[in-house]
Amino acid sequence: MPQIEAQRASDQLDESTTVIYLEVPRQGVVRLQCYFELYEGLGMVRTLSAKMPSTPLHERTKSGEPDEDASLVCIITSPSIQEACHQALEHVKSQVGWEYVSAPPDTPEGRSSRDMYFGNCINASDIT
């Protein structure tokens, strides 16, 4: 699968909120959160799914076996500092091992992934 560029990994939620989607090895999620805490005000890291099978990182494991220890993570930021957010991500890429991914698809029941992850959830079981 070709690498997804930054534009396709971003989603404009409203006029003041942009989301950048990443796949992050599970051991890198806390490190990514720490880096973004250091870059105060740049963006908020949110884990959307703790496990994400069948993704580009899984295909690149050294053993050839699927690695299911990757998480779907997003960075919530504003359009005015989105470019600085991408620059910070590039700066920490070698330490964290993240990859850009597309926004998650809607559910088979027709629920919008936006509604599930960023509001309008019916119950807590919707966010798994």
Buried (B, 14 or more C-beta within 10 A) or exposed (E): EEEBEBEEBBBEEEEEEBBBBBBBBBEBBEBBBEBBEEBEEBBEBBBBBBEBEEBBBBEEEEEEEBBEBBBBBBBBBBEEBBEBBBEBBEEBBEEBBBBBBEBBEEEEEEBEBBBBBBEEEEEEEEEE
